[in-house]
Amino acid sequence: MASTDITSDRKRPDRAAAGPVGKKPDDLAGLEAGLDALDAVQIRRTPVREVFLQKVLPPVVAVALVLVVWELLVRAQVTEIYKLPPPSAVWDSAREMWLAGTLLEVVWTSVSRGLLGFLLAVAIGTPLGLLVARVKLVRAAIGPILSGLQSLPSVAWVAPAVIWLGLNDQMMFAVILLGAVPSIANGLVSGVDQVPPLFLRAGRTLGATGLRGTWHIVLPAALPGYLAGLKQGWAFSWRSLMAAEIIASSPELGLGLGQLLENGRSNFDMPGIFLSILLILFVGIAIDLLIFSPLERWVLRSRGLLVKN
């Protein structure tokens, strides 16, 4: 009976080529095309109108609502006006600084310090993170210390930094480094720990060992975790700088945002205090939108995880 079935199949090669009963070559081709379409990432440019509605309009509306609630609280006299000034008073304070030509100068003083200190932290934290991630003895010795330093408030370093270095920019950079380097190093360690072992074995098979393997295999695979560490490192850099500028004041250091905030407190100038807070917040949001958000989109797009631009 079995031999009869085999002979029957041999006499009908078209049936064997067609595959299982009910399946035609066109059906199989369509199935393969559908699977290929699922694997492919459809990338398209988002229309400007869609970008405006999804990314620009929501934060604008949120800011407008905050201003409305703020003004309503002032009009309702929930507290004395010298404790909660109206938005118009804060705007007048910003306008005065702008007309005096000091507003941009104050912002740039802090931003330039923060960015330079952050770049120094990246230059130190990146090789330190690789060393901790790749050498077991170094991880056992330094890993817990890095985790402890990351949880230590940055303001704690201001007093010893002033005693060690004096009231100068070097003191500011020391506080930034002590606050940001542990975060960057720990972020890279976390990213390296999440690299699939298969990638490392494949790299060794292809001859990517040592520094070559670190550059071509480990760092690209650990990029998402490293980028998260960089974002956290910038946050620590900015907060450390603000703490240093508030506590350590000197004419030689110039007027930064932290010192502007401290001057407002000393003079009991609530509009100036609110203006300082808003400027500090604005700089943090601007750095995230202009630097880290594009980097995140690039990393996701390069890995096929971002469907839309």
C-alpha positions in Angstrom: 0.0 0.0 0.0 2.9 2.3 0.9 4.6 1.5 -2.4 1.5 2.5 -4.3 1.4 5.9 -2.6 5.1 6.5 -3.4 4.5 5.6 -7.1 1.5 7.8 -7.2 3.5 10.8 -5.9 6.3 10.2 -8.4 3.8 10.2 -11.2 2.5 13.6 -10.1 5.6 15.8 -9.6 3.4 18.9 -9.8 1.6 17.9 -6.6 4.9 17.4 -4.8 6.2 20.7 -5.9 3.0 22.4 -4.7 3.7 21.2 -1.1 0.9 20.2 1.2 -2.7 19.7 0.0 -4.5 23.0 -0.5 -1.3 25.0 -0.6 -0.3 26.7 -3.8 3.0 28.3 -4.7 1.3 31.7 -4.7 0.0 31.1 -1.2 3.5 30.3 0.1 5.0 33.3 -1.7 2.3 35.5 -0.1 3.0 34.0 3.4 6.8 34.7 3.0 6.1 38.2 1.9 3.9 38.8 4.9 6.6 37.5 7.3 9.1 39.8 5.6 6.8 42.7 6.0 6.5 42.0 9.7 10.3 41.9 10.1 10.8 45.1 8.2 10.7 48.4 10.1 8.6 51.0 8.4 10.3 54.4 8.9 8.6 57.5 7.7 8.9 61.2 8.3 6.3 62.5 10.7 4.3 65.4 9.3 5.0 68.8 10.8 1.3 69.1 11.9 1.5 65.8 13.7 4.8 66.8 15.4 3.2 70.1 16.6 0.1 68.3 17.9 1.9 65.5 19.7 5.1 67.1 20.9 4.8 70.9 20.9 1.2 71.6 21.8 1.0 69.4 25.0 3.9 71.1 26.9 2.7 74.5 25.8 -0.8 73.8 27.1 0.7 72.4 30.4 2.7 75.6 30.9 -0.3 77.8 30.2 -2.4 75.8 32.7 0.3 76.2 35.4 0.4 80.0 34.7 -3.4 80.2 35.0 -3.5 78.3 38.2 -0.6 80.4 39.6 -2.5 83.6 38.7 -5.7 82.3 40.2 -3.9 81.4 43.5 -2.5 85.0 43.6 -5.9 86.5 43.0 -7.5 84.3 45.6 -4.9 85.6 48.1 -4.1 82.1 49.5 -1.0 83.7 51.0 0.7 87.1 51.2 1.8 88.5 47.9 5.4 88.8 49.0 5.5 85.0 49.5 3.8 84.2 46.2 4.3 86.9 43.6 2.2 87.0 40.4 3.6 85.8 37.1 3.7 89.4 35.9 6.2 90.3 38.7 8.5 87.4 37.6 8.2 88.6 34.0 9.1 92.1 35.1 12.2 90.8 36.9 13.3 88.9 33.8 12.6 91.9 31.6 14.8 94.1 33.8 17.7 91.7 33.6 17.3 91.4 29.9 17.4 95.2 29.4 20.4 95.4 31.7 22.2 92.8 29.5 22.8 90.4 32.4 20.2 87.7 31.8 22.1 85.7 29.1 25.4 86.3 30.9 24.1 84.7 34.1 22.6 81.7 32.2 25.8 81.2 30.1 28.0 81.3 33.2 26.3 78.3 34.7 25.7 76.5 31.4 29.3 76.7 30.4 30.5 75.4 33.7 28.0 72.6 33.7 28.8 71.4 30.2 32.5 71.5 30.7 32.3 69.7 34.0 30.0 67.1 32.4 32.5 66.5 29.6 35.3 66.0 32.1 33.0 63.6 34.0 32.4 61.6 30.8 36.1 61.5 30.1 36.8 60.0 33.5 33.6 58.0 34.1 33.7 56.1 30.8 37.1 54.3 31.2 36.4 53.8 34.9 33.1 52.2 34.1 34.7 49.9 31.5 37.4 48.9 34.0 34.9 48.1 36.7 32.7 46.2 34.3 35.4 44.1 32.7 37.8 43.4 35.6 36.3 41.3 38.4 38.9 42.4 41.0 38.3 46.1 40.3 34.6 45.6 40.5 34.8 43.9 43.8 37.0 46.7 45.1 35.5 49.8 43.6 31.9 48.8 42.6 30.4 49.3 46.1 32.2 52.6 46.5 30.8 53.9 43.2 27.3 52.9 44.3 27.7 54.7 47.6 29.1 57.8 46.0 26.1 57.9 43.7 23.7 58.0 46.6 25.7 60.7 48.4 24.2 64.2 48.1 26.4 66.4 46.0 26.0 69.3 48.4 28.2 67.3 50.9 31.2 67.8 48.7 31.0 71.6 48.6 32.5 72.2 52.0 35.6 70.0 51.6 36.1 71.3 48.0 36.2 74.9 49.2 38.7 74.0 51.8 40.9 72.0 49.4 40.7 74.3 46.3 39.3 77.6 47.5 36.6 79.7 45.9 37.4 79.2 42.2 36.2 77.3 39.2 38.3 74.3 40.1 36.2 73.9 43.2 33.1 74.0 41.0 34.4 71.3 38.6 35.5 69.1 41.5 32.0 69.1 42.9 30.6 68.3 39.5 33.0 65.4 39.0 32.4 63.9 42.4 28.6 64.0 41.7 28.6 62.9 38.0 31.4 60.4 37.6 29.8 57.6 39.7 26.5 57.9 37.8 28.2 57.7 34.4 30.4 54.8 35.5 27.5 52.8 37.0 25.4 53.4 33.9 28.1 52.0 31.7 28.6 49.0 34.1 24.8 48.3 33.9 24.9 48.5 30.1 27.9 46.1 29.8 26.2 43.6 32.2 23.2 43.5 29.8 25.3 42.6 26.7 24.3 39.1 25.6 27.2 36.6 26.0 26.6 35.5 22.4 27.8 38.9 21.2 31.1 38.5 23.1 31.6 34.9 21.8 30.9 36.0 18.3 33.3 38.9 18.6 36.1 36.6 19.9 35.4 34.2 17.0 35.9 37.1 14.6 39.1 38.2 16.3 37.6 41.2 18.2 39.4 40.8 21.5 40.9 43.3 24.0 40.5 46.9 23.1 39.2 46.0 19.7 36.4 43.9 21.2 35.6 46.6 23.7 35.3 49.3 20.9 33.4 47.2 18.3 31.4 44.8 20.5 31.0 45.9 24.1 30.4 49.7 23.7 27.9 49.5 20.9 25.9 46.7 22.6 26.0 48.6 26.0 25.0 52.0 24.4 21.4 52.1 25.8 22.6 51.6 29.4 25.5 54.0 28.8 23.2 56.7 27.4 20.9 56.3 30.5 24.0 56.8 32.7 25.0 59.9 30.7 21.5 61.4 31.2 21.7 60.7 34.9 25.3 62.1 35.0 24.1 65.3 33.4 21.4 65.6 36.0 23.9 65.1 38.8 26.3 67.6 37.2 23.6 70.3 37.0 22.4 69.8 40.5 25.9 69.7 41.9 26.8 72.9 40.2 23.7 74.6 41.5 24.5 73.5 45.0 28.1 74.8 44.7 26.9 78.1 43.3 24.4 78.6 46.1 26.7 77.8 49.0 30.0 79.1 47.7 29.7 82.7 46.6 32.5 85.0 45.5 32.9 87.9 43.1 35.7 86.0 41.4 33.2 83.2 40.5 30.9 85.5 38.6 27.1 85.5 38.8 25.5 82.2 37.9 22.0 80.9 38.3 22.7 79.4 41.8 24.2 82.6 43.0 21.2 84.5 41.5 18.9 82.3 43.5 20.9 82.9 46.7 20.9 86.7 46.1 17.1 86.6 45.8 16.9 84.8 49.2 19.3 87.2 50.8 17.3 90.2 49.5 13.9 88.6 50.1 13.2 89.1 46.4 10.6 86.4 45.6 10.2 87.4 42.0 14.0 87.0 41.6 13.8 83.6 43.4 11.0 82.3 41.1 12.9 83.6 38.1 16.0 81.7 39.1 14.1 78.5 39.6 12.4 78.8 36.2 15.7 79.5 34.5 17.3 76.5 36.1 14.4 74.3 35.1 14.5 75.8 31.5 18.2 74.9 31.1 17.6 71.3 32.3 14.7 70.8 29.9 16.6 72.5 27.0 19.6 70.2 27.4 17.5 67.2 27.4 15.5 68.2 24.3 18.5 69.4 22.3 21.1 66.7 23.2 19.8 63.6 24.9 16.4 63.2 23.2 18.0 63.1 19.7 20.6 60.7 20.9 17.9 58.4 22.3 16.0 58.5 19.0 19.1 57.7 17.1 19.9 54.7 19.3 16.3 53.4 19.1 16.2 53.9 15.3 19.5 52.2 14.7 18.2 49.2 16.6 14.9 49.1 14.7 12.9 50.1 17.9 11.6 53.4 16.6 8.9 53.1 14.0 8.3 56.8 13.5 10.8 59.6 13.2 
